[in-house]
Amino acid sequence: MITRWEENLEDRRLIKHALALYSDVEAAREQMMDVADRAIR
């Protein structure tokens, strides 16, 4: 039972990490779009 819970905890930690990375990438992409937008104008 304990091991199952620990596995679950590890999975959650990994998912949280992946989500953080994804949102960072999204933010960076939006920033690049803003910069490109300004460069065009």
C-alpha positions in Angstrom: 0.0 0.0 0.0 2.8 2.4 1.0 4.8 1.7 -2.2 1.7 2.4 -4.3 1.2 5.7 -2.6 4.9 6.7 -3.1 4.7 5.8 -6.7 1.7 7.9 -7.1 3.5 10.8 -5.4 6.4 10.4 -7.8 4.1 10.4 -10.8 2.4 13.6 -9.5 5.8 15.3 -9.1 6.8 14.4 -12.6 3.4 15.6 -14.0 3.8 18.9 -12.1 7.3 19.2 -13.5 6.1 18.5 -17.1 3.3 21.1 -16.7 5.7 23.7 -15.4 8.0 23.1 -18.4 5.1 23.3 -20.8 3.8 26.6 -19.4 7.4 28.0 -19.6 7.5 27.0 -23.3 4.1 28.6 -23.9 5.2 31.8 -22.2 8.4 31.9 -24.2 6.5 31.3 -27.4 4.1 34.2 -26.6 7.1 36.4 -25.9 8.7 35.5 -29.2 5.5 36.3 -31.0 5.3 39.7 -29.3 8.9 40.4 -30.4 8.3 39.3 -33.9 5.1 41.4 -34.0 7.0 44.5 -33.0 9.8 43.7 -35.5 7.3 43.5 -38.3 5.7 46.9 -37.4 
